[in-house]
Amino acid sequence: MSVFWLITGASRGLGAALARAAVARGDRVLGIARSPAAAGESLCLDLADLDALAAAVGARLADAQREEPAPQRWVLVNNAAVLGPIGSGWQAGDVEQVLRVNLGAPMVLARCFLDCLAGHPAPRLVLNVSSGAATRVIAGWSLYATSKAGLEHFGRCLAAEHRLDPRVAVVSLSPGVIDTDMQARIRATGPQDFPDHARFVALHEQGALADPDTVAASILRGVDRGLRWEGASCRLEEFAGP
Ligand SMILES: NC(=O)c1ccc[n+]([C@@H]2O[C@H](COP(=O)([O-])OP(=O)(O)OC[C@H]3O[C@@H](n4cnc5c(N)ncnc54)[C@H](OP(=O)(O)O)[C@@H]3O)[C@@H](O)[C@H]2O)c1
């Protein structure tokens, strides 16, 4: 099975692990981040620049449909995200940046991905990487959590808009806590801005953070199941299956 992956945040953390795992098994990967992807082809740009993003990805997807062998599955992983300021000291500019990267870019990419591939016969999956914070209230994470709640609702709406097209699947996936730069940034924030600080420090000390490569392998397993998700929100275990 030849799979074409479009992965945001492919330079570090979970996105980098996914890109490496997909390339290692012979899939094609286009990774988007400000710095180069850990594996595959890189498209270096700032996801906050939504117009540039749509133009660059549209052009690349048009080319990809002419390449041989033709992909038998297309997967968009909206993985990149930023926490933004933790605590209540954020400003208007922070709101704009977090919502552009965490919500605007996934929406623009999903639209571009589905529109560009409209004439292609292969199945396509929009996989939005979410977080438990989309539904759980975590004091100090209002920007991040709100963006993830919006992303999950966008997934439900997008699936409804494409419910008559059996080629389209949409899922919001909460991957669990993973040992990445994002977790290091959480631990580096003082407890004065973040009441749950001690819990995240303890998770790290107890070795409870998942290895990004292990999470990536589970995501690949879930994608290979080829299920037609209709905007559902799920945890990694549900997505990856038995
Ligand atoms: N880590 C966890 O415990 C955890 C838990 C639940 C959910 N998640 C979710 O899992 C996903 C991956 O998280 P992670 O922990 O791997 O994060 P990470 O280690 O902080 O990596 C973030 C990635 O996003 C890219 N990125 C950030 N801002 C960008 C921008 N403006 N333009 C382009 N790329 C940008 C970064 O690349 P550049 O800096 O090179 O641009 C990097 O590749 C996120 O959606 C996160 O919310 C993580």
The ligand as a Tripos MOL2 file, in Angstrom:
@<TRIPOS>MOLECULE
LIG
   48    52     1     0     0
SMALL
NO_CHARGES

@<TRIPOS>ATOM
      1 N1          3.4570   16.0170   24.1860 N.am      1 LIG1
      2 C1          2.3260   15.6910   24.8080 C.2       1 LIG1
      3 O1          2.3310   15.2150   25.9530 O.2       1 LIG1
      4 C2          1.0050   15.8640   24.1210 C.ar      1 LIG1
      5 C3         -0.1660   15.4930   24.8050 C.ar      1 LIG1
      6 C4         -1.4010   15.6340   24.1620 C.ar      1 LIG1
      7 C5         -1.4500   16.1540   22.8890 C.ar      1 LIG1
      8 N2         -0.2950   16.5230   22.2480 N.ar      1 LIG1
      9 C6         -0.3960   17.0610   20.8980 C.3       1 LIG1
     10 O2          0.4880   16.3340   20.0670 O.3       1 LIG1
     11 C7          0.9300   17.1770   18.9860 C.3       1 LIG1
     12 C8          2.4370   17.1330   18.8950 C.3       1 LIG1
     13 O3          2.9750   17.6600   20.0940 O.3       1 LIG1
     14 P1          4.5250   17.5440   20.4590 P.3       1 LIG1
     15 O4          4.5620   17.2660   21.9090 O.co2     1 LIG1
     16 O5          5.2230   16.6520   19.4960 O.co2     1 LIG1
     17 O6          4.9790   19.0740   20.2400 O.3       1 LIG1
     18 P2          6.4550   19.6920   20.1110 P.3       1 LIG1
     19 O7          7.4740   18.7150   20.5420 O.co2     1 LIG1
     20 O8          6.3970   21.0140   20.8110 O.co2     1 LIG1
     21 O9          6.6110   19.9140   18.5280 O.3       1 LIG1
     22 C9          5.7970   20.8670   17.9020 C.3       1 LIG1
     23 C10         5.9850   20.8060   16.3940 C.3       1 LIG1
     24 O10         5.1550   21.8340   15.8240 O.3       1 LIG1
     25 C11         5.9380   22.6550   14.9660 C.3       1 LIG1
     26 N3          5.4710   24.0370   15.0170 N.ar      1 LIG1
     27 C12         5.2140   24.7890   16.1160 C.ar      1 LIG1
     28 N4          4.8690   26.0420   15.7550 N.ar      1 LIG1
     29 C13         4.9100   26.0760   14.3940 C.ar      1 LIG1
     30 C14         4.6660   27.0850   13.4250 C.ar      1 LIG1
     31 N5          4.3250   28.3350   13.7810 N.pl3     1 LIG1
     32 N6          4.8150   26.7840   12.1240 N.ar      1 LIG1
     33 C15         5.1970   25.5280   11.7350 C.ar      1 LIG1
     34 N7          5.4280   24.5300   12.6100 N.ar      1 LIG1
     35 C16         5.2900   24.8010   13.9210 C.ar      1 LIG1
     36 C17         7.3610   22.5420   15.5030 C.3       1 LIG1
     37 O11         8.2940   22.7570   14.4550 O.3       1 LIG1
     38 P3          9.2310   24.0610   14.2750 P.3       1 LIG1
     39 O12         9.5200   24.6010   15.6340 O.co2     1 LIG1
     40 O13        10.4150   23.5130   13.5320 O.co2     1 LIG1
     41 O14         8.4280   24.9970   13.4460 O.co2     1 LIG1
     42 C18         7.4200   21.0860   15.9660 C.3       1 LIG1
     43 O15         7.7700   20.2560   14.8740 O.3       1 LIG1
     44 C19         0.3600   18.5580   19.3020 C.3       1 LIG1
     45 O16        -0.8290   18.7510   18.5780 O.3       1 LIG1
     46 C20         0.0440   18.5040   20.7730 C.3       1 LIG1
     47 O17        -0.9790   19.4070   21.1320 O.3       1 LIG1
     48 C21         0.9220   16.4000   22.8470 C.ar      1 LIG1
@<TRIPOS>BOND
     1     1     2 1
     2     2     3 2
     3     2     4 1
     4     4     5 ar
     5     4    48 ar
     6     5     6 ar
     7     6     7 ar
     8     7     8 ar
     9     8     9 1
    10     8    48 ar
    11     9    10 1
    12     9    46 1
    13    10    11 1
    14    11    12 1
    15    11    44 1
    16    12    13 1
    17    13    14 1
    18    14    15 2
    19    14    16 1
    20    14    17 1
    21    17    18 1
    22    18    19 2
    23    18    20 1
    24    18    21 1
    25    21    22 1
    26    22    23 1
    27    23    24 1
    28    23    42 1
    29    24    25 1
    30    25    26 1
    31    25    36 1
    32    26    27 ar
    33    26    35 ar
    34    27    28 ar
    35    28    29 ar
    36    29    30 ar
    37    29    35 ar
    38    30    31 1
    39    30    32 ar
    40    32    33 ar
    41    33    34 ar
    42    34    35 ar
    43    36    37 1
    44    36    42 1
    45    37    38 1
    46    38    39 2
    47    38    40 1
    48    38    41 1
    49    42    43 1
    50    44    45 1
    51    44    46 1
    52    46    47 1
@<TRIPOS>SUBSTRUCTURE
     1 LIG1         1 GROUP 0 **** ****
